[in-house]
Amino acid sequence: MNQSNIVSVVVKKYNDIMPTGAGVLFLIQIFATLAFSVLYSTLVLYTTTALHLSDTVATGITAAFIAFHYALPLFAGNVSGRYMSYRMLFSVGLVAQFLGCIALSFQQMNIFYWALAIFLAGSGFNLTCINCMLTQLFKPEDKRREAAFLWNYSGMNIGFFVGFSIGGYYQLSHGYSMLFLLSSISNIIALLIVLFKWRLLVDIKTLYSGLKTVEKYRANLMGLGMIFLLFLALRLLLEQIKMSDAFIMGAGILMMVVIAVLALRQKIKENRDKMWAYLVLASASLVFWTLYQLAPMGLTLFVARNVNLHYLGWVIAPQWVQNVNTIVIIVGGPILSVVFARLRERGFRLTIPIQFSIALILIGAALCLLPIGIHFANTEGYTNFNWILASFILQSIGELFMAPIGYAMIGQLAPVNLQGIMMGTWLMIMGVASTLSGYFSNLALKGAQSWDPLMTNVGYSQTFKLLGLAAMIAGIGLFVCVPWVLRLTHEKKLAGDIQKMSSVGL
């Protein structure tokens, strides 16, 4: 069978097992993610080298940027499907990301915070919209949802791979202006795909879709007004890091309390139990994402300054190290979807809490490898790159057990009328985790003014070991609690359906 026939078979098989629109969203995800991936991997280096900010300030800005990116979906959940359709708000977000990239390309400190604010006003909305557009393609009992999110997560990581690659290339030569200009183009490509497939991405049974034409125009104006006010608020908060941290942490705690109150008000016991399970699993995800979000902050600075980046005859850019993660996700996502299906067909109960406990243990082990690598550093204090490679592979496998499974879990545990707020809260947890990661990154630096690895290795080693051990203990604790969590999720009730799930058998 030639290559074109193989591609045709794969595409046909995908279309057979996935609803119409899933493939388009997979493609959109690739281009919509690229610009964010550039900022995610480059911001801490850009602010320290091009804008000459201190490590503490640069880490704080990066933490706030990532935190708001994951916190804003909660706000977007109240705008999308109510004041704007998912596709309209997503399009507005792409335009905002485009403008933000253009503004960043000027490399001027006086417009830096404005540029970040407008970019965030777009990226924070897009995360919610694309997940909601994908979620609405499936009925609550449709077991293909997990496979769809694994595929879409792979698509997102293709965008990350390209973003990390060009980010590293231009960072080596400090060509940040060209980097941000190239990033802006990806938003235009994603927008053109959305416009071309506009009818295919129509809202299904949202409040907005039920409005009359005049009412939709009024709702759109209100939505745009909210976005403008949000932009102004972000501009203020990004420059006031302590205020931003307090805001994110406070909002995260508030939303967990809100979910708990909503759980108590559920009249149906099964819904109430599932919402309590959601809170337990959300706590586990907070631990995971706190460690994971070290990558664009303290871990990036560690790689850039404390690791021997000469490897196999190449000079490795710090951003390229994160491509280890994207390669594992791109390849592993579809493979894991097949493995999960095969295991369940054979009666193996690979449940959500088990997957989460595996994720915690893996990322804990990934962090614990780094102090070992630091211990065996060369006489100048530089850690061998192989330790970084092994660490990123472990945390990437852990991510596959946590992130796409978590997104798919919302459809299983959240009552239909609360899916928006629970998806937004789930994403906001990653925002809270980013704030905590910023704190731990600065703890690792311990205020050191030197870039000498011999001076900073001790702080990094102690912090990585502490966090790694904590994650492994949390993973083991969750594993012990699996029977109790399963009673809350009512997964035993769905076991028969799960075992029959063969829709991902590519």
N, C-alpha and C positions, 0 to 999 in steps of 0.2 A: 504494500500500500504506500503510495507516494505521500509527500508531506501535505499537499493540498487536500488529499482525501482524508488524512488523519485529522486535519483541522476541521473539515466539514463534519466528520463524525463527532468530534468533541463538541462543536457548536450545537449540532442537532441534539445530542444527549443533554447538553445544558438546557436547551430550550424545552426539552421534554420534561425535565424535572423542576425547572424554575418557572414562575409565572412571568407573563409579559411585563417588561419594564425592569426586571432585575439585572439583565445584561447591560442596559443603558446606564443604570445607576452605578454599576461596576466601572464602566468607562468614565463617567463623570467624576467618580471618586478619585481616580488617578490624577486628573488635572486639577481638581479643586483642592487637593491636599498638598500639592507641590510647593506652593508659596509658603504655607505654614511650616512645612518641613525645613525650608531654608532658614527661616527665623528661629525655629525650635533648636536647630543644631548650631547656628552661627551667632545668635544674639549676644551671648556672654563673651564671645571672642571679639565680635564687632565693637561692643561697648568698651572693652578694655584696651583694644589696640587702635581702633580708628577714632573713637571719641575720648579715649584716655581717662575713663572712669576707673575708680578703685575696684578691687575684686569684690568687696562687700557690696558696693552700690550696684555693680554690674550683675552680681548674683541676685540681689534683691529685685532689680528690674526684670530679669529673666523669670524669676519665680512668680512675680506678679503677672507678667505677660501670660505665662502658661496657666496660672491659676484662673485668671479671668477668661481665658479661652475655654476652659472646662466649666466655669461657673455660669457663664452667660447663657448656655443652653437652657437653664432654668427659666430665665427671662424670655428666651426665644420660644419656649414651650407655651408661654401665655400669649405670645403675639401670633405665632404660626397656627394656622387652622382656625383663628378667631378674627384677627384684624387683617391678615394676609394669608393667601394660600401658601402651602409649603414651597411650591415651585417659585412663586413671586418673591418670597422672603429669601429664598436661596439665591435667586438672581441678584437681588439687592446686595446680599452679602458678597457675592463675587465682584460686583462693581466696587464695593468698599475695599475689598482686599487689593484690587487693582490700583486704586488711588493711594492706598497706604504704601504699596511697594514703590510707586512712582515718587512719593514724597521721601521715602527712606533713601532713594538713590542720590539725593542731593548731599547726603552726609553732613547735614547742618544740625547742631545741637538745639538751635532755637525752634526747629520744626520736628525734632525727633519724637517728642511725646505726642504731638498731634498726629504724626504718621502712625505710631503704634496704636493710638486710640481708634483711628478710623479703620485700621486693619482688623483690630479686635472686634469692632462692631460688626464686621462681616464674618470673620472666622468663627466667632461664638455662635452665630445664628446657623451657619451652614452645617455644623455638626448635628444639631437637632433636626434640621430639615431633611437631611439625606437619610438619617436613621428612621425618621417618621415616614418618609416616602417609601422606604423599603419595608418597614413594619406593616404598613397598611395593605401590602400586596398579599398578606397571609391571613387566614382565619386563625383565631386563638389556638385551635387544636391542631394546626398544621405543623407537623414535625420537620418540614423542610426549612423552617425558619433558621435553625442552628447552622445548617449548611450554607444558607444564603448569607448569613452574617460572617461566616468563616471566609467565604469567597470575597465578599465585599471588603473584609479586613485585609485580605491579600491585595486587593486593588488599591486600597489606601496606602499600603506599604510599597507598592510599585511607585506611587507618587513620592513617598519618603525616600526611596532608593535614588531616584533621579535628583531630588532636592538635596540630599546629603552629598551626592557625587559632585554636582556643580558647585555646591556650597564649599566643599573642601578644595576644589580646584581653584576657585577665585579667592578663597581665604589665604591660600599659600602665597599668592601675589598681592594680597590686600586689594583686590579689584572688586570692592563691595558695590560700587555704583552699577557696574555691569551686571553683577549678580542679582541685584534687586530689580533691575529693568527686565532681565530674562524671566525672573519669577512672576512679574506682572503679566507676561504673555500667557502663562498657563491659565490664569483666571479668565482671560478672553476666550480661550479655547473651550473651557468648561461651560462658559456662558452660551457660546454658540451651539454647543450640543444640547443644552437645556432648551434653548429657543427652537431648535430643529425638532426636538421630541416633546414639545410643549404639551400637546394633547395627551400623550402617553403618560405624563406625570401629573395628571389631574388629581385633585384631592378626592378622597372617598369618605363620605359621611362625616365631614367636619362641620363645625358651626358656620364657618365661612362659606362653605359650598352650598349651604342652605339659604344664604341671603339673596335678596333681589339685587339687580344690577346697581341701582342707586345706592342701596345699603352697602354694597361692596366698595364703591368709590369712597363713601364716608369712612368705612372701616380702614381702607388703605391710607387715607390721610391721617387718621389717628395713629396707625402703625408707624408711618413715617415720622410723625411727631415724636413718638416714643423713642424711635431709633436716634433721632437728633439729640434728644435730651440725654440718652445713654452715652452718646459720643462725648458730650460735654462733661459728663460725670467721670468717664474713663480718663479723659485728659487730666482732670484734677487728681484722681486716685493714683495714676501711674507715677506721678511726680512725688506723691506722698506715700512712700513704701510702707511705713508703719501703719498708716491709716488703711491702706489696701489690705495688709495682712489681717488686721483686726476685722475689717469688713468681711473678708472671705471666711475667716474662721467663725465669726458670729453667724453669718448666713448659713454655713454648713451645719452648725449645731442647731440653729432654728429649724432648718428643713428636716433634720432627723427627728426633732420633737414633733413637727407637724405630721410626719409620716406615722409616728407612734400614736398620736391623737386620732388620726384618721383610721388607724388599725383598730383602736378601741371602739370606734363608732360603727364598725362593720357589723351588720346584723347576721350575716352568714358566717358561720364558724370557719369554713374553709378559706374564705377570703381573709379573715382576720389572721389565721395561722400563717398564710402565705406572706402577708405583709410583715409579720414578725420575723419570718425566715429571711425576708428581704433585708431587714435591718441587721440581722446577724451577718449575712453575707456581705453587706455594705461595709461593716466594720472590718471584715477580713480584707476586702478590696482596698480599704484605706491604708492598711499596712503594706500591701503589695505596691500600690502606686506611689507611696512615699519613698520607697526604695528605688522604684523604677525611674521616678522623675529626678533622681540624682544625675542621670545621664547628661542632660543639657546644662547642668550647673556645675556642682563640685566635681563630678566624674569627668566632665569635659576638661576642666582646668587641670585635673590630675593627669589625664592622658596627654594633654598638650605640654605639660611641664615636667612630669615625673616618670614618663614612660619613654623607652628607646623606640622611636618611631621609624627607625631604619629596619626594614623587614623585607627579606628576599630581594634585595637590590632596589627596593622602592622606598621613597620617603612618604610615609602615611600621614595624610591630613587628619586632624582630630575628628572632623565630621565623618570621614570615611569609616572610622571604627564603628559608627552606628549603623553602617550598612550591613554589618554582620547580623544585626537585628532584623533588618528588612529582608535580607535573603532568606533567613530562617522562616520568617513569617510568610513570605511570598510562596516559598516551596512547601512549607509545613502546613499552611492553612488548608488547602485542598486535600493534602495527604491525610491530615488529622481528621477531616470530615469523613473520609472513607474508613479510616481506622475505627473511629467511634461507631460508625454504622455496623462494621463487621463484628466488633466486640459485642454490641448490643444484640445482634442477630444470634450470637452464640450464648446469649443469656448473661453476659457480664454486666453488672449494674454500675456503669460509670456515671454516677450522679453528679449534680452540680456541686454539692459540698466537697465531694471527693476531688473533683477537678480543681476547686479553689485551694484545698489543702496541698495538693501537688504543686500548684503555682507558688504558694508561699514557701514551701520547702526548697523549690528550685531557685527562686530569687535570693533566698537566704544563703544557700550554698554558693551562689554566684558572687555575693558580696564577701563571703568568708574566704574565697579564693584569693582575693586581692591582698589581704595582709600577708598571706603566704608568699605571694609574688614579691611584695615589698621586702620581706625578710631576706629573700634571695637576690635582691637588687645588686647591681654592680658597684664597684668602689666609688663611683660618682653619684650613686643613689638612684640610677635609672632602672626601672622595672622592665623585665623582658616582656615583649609584646604578646607572647604566647599566653601569658596569664590573663591579659585583657581579652584576648580572643576567646578563651575558654569561659571566662566570666560572662561575656555578652551572649555566647551561645546558650548557656544555662538560663539566663534571664529571659531570652527570647522564647525558648520553649515554654517557660513559665507563663509568659504573656499569652501564648496561644491557649493555655488552660484557663486564663482569667478574662481577657478583654472581650473577644467575640462571644464567648459563652455568657458573659455578664450582660451584653446587649440583648442576646436572644432570650435570656432569662426573664427580662421585663415582661415580655408577652405571656410568659407562663405564670408569673407570680402576681402581676399587677391586675387589679380589676380594670375592666375596659375603660371606665370613666376616669381612672386615675393613672393611666399609662403615661400621659404627657408629663405630669408632675413627678412621677417616679423615675421616668427616663431622665428628666432634667436633674433630679437630685442625684441619680447615679453618676451622671457626668460631673456634677458639682463636687462629688467626692474626690475626683482627680484634681480639682482646683484646690481643695483643702490640702490634699497630699502634696501639691506643688509648693504651697506655702511652707509646709513642714520640711520639705526637701531643701528649700532655701535656707531654713534655719540650720539643718544638719550640715549643709555645704559650708556655711560660715563657721560651724563648730569644727569641721575638719580643718579649715584654714587657720583657726585659732588666732586670727588677727595678724598672722605672719606677713611681713612686708617683703620677705625674700622669695624669689622664685627658685631658690636652690633646693633640689629634692632632698638633700641631706638635712635640711632644716624643716621641711614640711611633711616628710614621709611618716613621722610619728603620729601627727594629728590625723592624717588620712587613715593610717592603719587602725588606730583605736576606734575611729568613727565607723569604718567599714565593718570591723569585727563586731562592734556593739549592735549595729543595725542588722547584720546578717544573722547573728544568733537569735535576736528577737523575732525575726521573721520565721526562722525554722521552728522556734518554740510555738509561735502562733499557729503555724501549719500543722504541727503535731497535735496541738490542742483542738483545732477544728476537726481533724481526723477522728479524734476520740469522740467528739460530739456529733459525728455523722448520723447515727441512728435518731437522735433527738431532732436534728435539723430536717431529716427526711420525713419525720412525722409532721413537721410544720409545712413542708413544701408539698406534701401529699404526692410525692413522686412514686410511691408504691402503687398508688391507684392508677398511675399512668404507665406502669412498667410493661404491661402487655402491649400497649401502643408503641412504646419506645423500642421494644425488641423487634417489632415489625418494620421499623424505619429503614427502608432500603433506598430512599430517594437520592442519596449521595453517592451511589455506587458507580462513579465514573470509571 
